[in-house]
Structures are given as C-alpha cells and as structure tokens.
Amino acid sequence: MYDSGSVDAVTYDERTLRVEVFDNRTREMVWSGWTRKLSSRPTEPVEVQKAVSRILSKFPSTGS
C-alpha cells in the first residue's frame, strides 16, 4: 500500500540578470557577468542596482 503523506510545495521564480559589455569599434562582446536569484516576490529597483554593482565589481581592470 502507498502512503501519500503530506507534501509541501513552494513556488518561486528564478531570475537572472546579465550585463554584457561590447567593443564599440568591433561590435564584439568583450565581457559578460551575471547573477541569479530565487524569489517569490517582486524585485525592487534598489536590489537591481546592487546586483549590477556586484556584477560590475568583477569587471577586469584596464591596468591604467
């Protein structure tokens, strides 16, 4: 006999934010960074700004 027991289900959205940097002369992508977040509520603009800052903090230095 099968015991159905109880099951809890949670619904969430997976959100991905990607920043791509292109060389203006060649039109080729030279760098990309991304982050992913699981959430069941709307994303606030300040959260997006912080995520972009975290992504861009990994952008390589030009060395100048």
C-alpha positions in Angstrom: 0.0 0.0 0.0 1.2 3.5 -0.8 1.5 6.1 1.9 0.7 9.5 0.4 1.8 11.5 3.5 1.9 15.3 3.3 3.8 17.3 0.7 4.7 21.0 0.9 5.1 22.9 -2.3 6.7 26.3 -2.7 6.5 28.3 -5.9 9.3 30.7 -6.8 10.8 32.4 -9.8 14.4 32.1 -10.9 15.6 35.5 -12.1 18.8 36.0 -14.0 20.4 39.4 -14.6 23.2 39.6 -17.2 25.4 42.5 -18.1 27.2 42.4 -21.4 30.0 44.8 -22.5 30.7 45.3 -26.2 33.6 46.8 -28.0 32.1 49.8 -29.7 34.5 49.6 -32.7 34.2 45.9 -33.5 30.7 45.3 -32.1 32.0 42.2 -30.4 31.1 41.2 -26.8 34.3 41.5 -24.7 32.9 40.6 -21.3 29.8 39.4 -19.6 28.7 38.9 -16.0 25.6 37.6 -14.4 23.8 36.8 -11.2 20.9 34.6 -10.3 18.3 34.9 -7.6 15.4 32.8 -6.4 12.4 34.8 -5.3 8.7 34.7 -4.9 8.2 38.4 -4.6 8.7 41.4 -7.0 12.3 42.7 -7.3 12.8 46.3 -6.0 14.9 48.7 -8.1 17.4 49.1 -5.4 18.0 45.3 -5.4 18.7 45.5 -9.2 21.1 48.4 -8.7 23.0 46.4 -6.0 23.1 43.3 -8.3 24.5 45.4 -11.2 27.2 46.8 -8.9 28.2 43.3 -7.7 28.4 42.1 -11.3 30.5 45.2 -12.4 32.8 44.8 -9.5 34.1 41.7 -11.3 34.8 43.6 -14.5 38.6 43.4 -15.2 40.7 46.4 -14.6 42.4 48.0 -17.6 45.6 48.4 -15.7 45.9 52.1 -16.3 
